[in-house]
Amino acid sequence: MRGMNDLLRQANLMQSKLAKLQSEMADKSFEASSGGGMVKVSVTGRQELKSITIDPKALEGGDVEMLQDLILTAVNEGVRVSRATMEREMNALTGGLRLPGII
């Protein structure tokens, strides 16, 4: 029975570490840009859009579709960077063990 108690204690410790990591990552900001920096975004570790900055030069041409594409590209890249960072941190903590519902 001692082995089972050790396993449960280790699982609880891992759960605590994962919760702490998720909390820390949620507060971090991840930056991304598109169009040579004409559109910049900041995304949280929760993959929530925090801010968008658009260079006034992006508005000069009047090409709304291009601006929309630049915004989508920057936001998607910000979310991708946020997720990739979270996965990398989780893998480092779990030794690559895939835990359903964690990421």
C-alpha positions as CSV (number, residue, x, y, z in Angstrom):
1,M,0.0,0.0,0.0
2,R,2.9,2.3,0.6
3,G,3.7,2.4,-3.2
4,M,0.1,3.5,-3.9
5,N,0.3,6.3,-1.3
6,D,3.6,7.5,-2.9
7,L,2.0,7.5,-6.3
8,L,-1.0,9.5,-5.1
9,R,1.3,12.0,-3.3
10,Q,3.3,12.4,-6.5
11,A,0.1,12.9,-8.5
12,N,-1.1,15.6,-6.1
13,L,2.3,17.3,-6.3
14,M,2.1,17.2,-10.1
15,Q,-1.4,18.6,-10.1
16,S,-0.3,21.5,-7.8
17,K,2.7,22.2,-10.1
18,L,0.4,22.2,-13.2
19,A,-2.1,24.5,-11.6
20,K,0.7,26.9,-10.6
21,L,2.1,26.8,-14.2
22,Q,-1.3,27.4,-15.7
23,S,-1.9,30.4,-13.4
24,E,1.6,31.9,-14.2
25,M,1.1,31.4,-17.9
26,A,-2.3,32.9,-17.9
27,D,-0.8,36.2,-16.7
28,K,1.9,36.3,-19.3
29,S,1.6,38.3,-22.6
30,F,2.8,37.1,-26.0
31,E,3.5,39.4,-28.8
32,A,3.0,38.9,-32.5
33,S,2.9,41.1,-35.6
34,S,2.2,41.0,-39.3
35,G,2.8,43.2,-42.3
36,G,6.3,44.0,-41.3
37,G,5.1,45.3,-37.9
38,M,2.1,47.3,-39.2
39,V,-0.2,45.3,-37.0
40,K,0.9,44.1,-33.6
41,V,-1.1,42.2,-31.0
42,S,-0.7,41.0,-27.5
43,V,-2.3,37.7,-26.4
44,T,-2.5,36.3,-22.9
45,G,-1.6,32.7,-21.9
46,R,-5.4,32.1,-21.9
47,Q,-5.3,32.9,-25.6
48,E,-7.3,36.1,-25.0
49,L,-6.6,39.1,-27.1
50,K,-5.2,41.9,-24.9
51,S,-4.4,44.6,-27.4
52,I,-4.1,45.5,-31.0
53,T,-1.8,48.2,-32.4
54,I,-2.2,49.4,-36.0
55,D,0.4,51.6,-37.6
56,P,-1.4,54.5,-39.3
57,K,0.5,53.7,-42.5
58,A,-1.6,50.5,-42.8
59,L,-4.7,52.8,-43.3
60,E,-3.2,55.0,-45.9
61,G,-3.9,52.7,-48.9
62,G,-7.6,52.3,-47.9
63,D,-7.3,48.5,-48.6
64,V,-9.7,47.2,-45.9
65,E,-9.3,43.6,-46.9
66,M,-5.5,43.8,-46.5
67,L,-5.9,45.3,-43.1
68,Q,-8.3,42.6,-42.1
69,D,-5.9,39.9,-43.3
70,L,-3.0,41.5,-41.3
71,I,-5.1,41.6,-38.2
72,L,-6.2,38.0,-38.5
73,T,-2.6,36.9,-39.2
74,A,-1.2,38.7,-36.2
75,V,-4.0,37.4,-33.9
76,N,-3.6,33.8,-35.1
77,E,0.2,34.0,-34.7
78,G,-0.2,35.4,-31.2
79,V,-2.5,32.6,-30.2
80,R,-0.1,30.0,-31.8
81,V,2.9,31.4,-29.9
82,S,0.9,31.4,-26.6
83,R,-0.2,27.8,-27.1
84,A,3.2,26.6,-28.2
85,T,4.8,28.2,-25.2
86,M,2.2,26.6,-22.9
87,E,2.8,23.2,-24.4
88,R,6.5,23.5,-24.2
89,E,6.3,24.5,-20.5
90,M,3.8,21.7,-19.7
91,N,6.0,19.1,-21.5
92,A,9.0,20.3,-19.5
93,L,7.0,19.8,-16.3
94,T,5.4,16.5,-17.2
95,G,8.4,15.0,-19.0
96,G,6.4,14.9,-22.2
97,L,3.5,12.9,-20.7
98,R,0.3,13.9,-22.4
99,L,-2.4,14.6,-19.9
100,P,-6.0,14.9,-21.4
101,G,-7.7,18.2,-20.7
102,I,-4.6,20.0,-19.5
103,I,-3.6,21.8,-22.7
